[in-house]
Amino acid sequence: MDVGQLWERLRPVGEVSLDGRPVLVVLVAALVAVGVEPVWRVLRLGVTLVHELGHAGVGILCGRRFTGFVLRGDMSGHAVTVGPARGFGRVATTWAGYPAPAVVGAGAVWLAVRGWGPVVLAAVVVVLLVALVRSRSLLTAVVVLVVGGLTGWLWWAGAQRVQAQVLVGVGIVLVVGAWRHLGAVAGSGDRSASDAAVLAQLTRVPRVLWLATFALVCAAATWVVATTVLPAL
């Protein structure tokens, strides 16, 4: 592989037209994926992966040190960042998990239809390579390798239109998945260990208000996806 080939697979391709039936197929497939429970149980690991990397990414931006993360068989996860126990960095890092899938999903959809699919896929591969080094369980490493391998293959071998379609589908799954995760934590009886509960302990701002901020981000992401995808139908 020479520099020219690499650049051809990295450069933006210009707006990708996703009209009519292809968009409808992608939309239906994404909604079925999150609505059929056996399929969702598998896809939840991907949503949890983005959730935990959301914690890690914001933690790094806030000057914290990302030391590792795990995904568990019950579809939960945990990311560890080292830094001050209180303060803005800890609050921002804790807050970032639940909004992360919605933000990443909306960003993937918006960028894909504008021709930035190859760039998004390459960036995901790089992030997952870093995440692999920080994986702290066999399941975590397997999930990262599978997602990274499929993403790398799509980036290298996928047609531009297919790349955009897949990213739109994945983006929809992430946004809907963010809502499902938020609904699960909002309805949970565990009021001590969730991100919203930890935020309440750190700031004395009620848990319900933190849940409301997560919902606002999910709503904004949903609006971005809807205004991007629905006109194509």
CORSUL-V511452 format. One record per backbone hydrogen bond with DSSP energy under -1.0 kcal/mol. CO is the residue of the C=O (numbers start at 1). NH is the residue of the N-H. Records with the same first field share a line. If there is no record, write none. Layout:
CO: NH  NH
This chain:
2: 6
3: 7
4: 8
5: 9
7: 10  11
20: 24
21: 25
22: 26
23: 27
24: 28
25: 29
26: 30
27: 31
28: 32
29: 33
30: 34
31: 35
32: 36
36: 40
37: 41
39: 43
40: 44
42: 45
43: 47
44: 48
45: 49
46: 50
47: 51
48: 52
49: 53
50: 54
51: 55
52: 56
53: 57
54: 58
55: 59
56: 60
57: 61
58: 62
59: 64
60: 63
65: 82
68: 80
69: 136
70: 78
72: 75
76: 72
78: 70
80: 67  68
82: 65
87: 91
88: 92
89: 93
90: 94
91: 95
92: 96
96: 100
99: 103
100: 104
101: 105
102: 106
103: 107
104: 108
105: 109
106: 110
107: 111
108: 112
109: 113
111: 116
112: 115
113: 16
115: 13
116: 120
117: 121
118: 122
119: 123
120: 124
121: 125
122: 126
123: 127
124: 128
125: 129
126: 130
127: 131
128: 132
129: 133
132: 135
134: 69
137: 141
138: 142
139: 143
140: 144
141: 145
142: 146
143: 147
144: 148
145: 149
146: 150
147: 151
148: 152
149: 153
150: 154
151: 155
152: 156
153: 157
154: 158
159: 163
160: 164
161: 165
162: 166
163: 167
164: 168
165: 169
166: 170
167: 171
168: 172
169: 173
170: 174
171: 175
172: 176
173: 177
174: 178
175: 179
176: 180
177: 181
178: 182
179: 183
180: 184
181: 185
182: 186
183: 187
194: 198
195: 199
196: 200
197: 201
198: 202
199: 203
200: 204
206: 210
207: 211
208: 212
209: 213
210: 214
211: 215
212: 216
213: 217
214: 218
215: 219
216: 220
217: 221
218: 222
219: 223
220: 224
221: 225
222: 226
223: 227
224: 228
225: 229
226: 230
229: 232
230: 233
232: 20
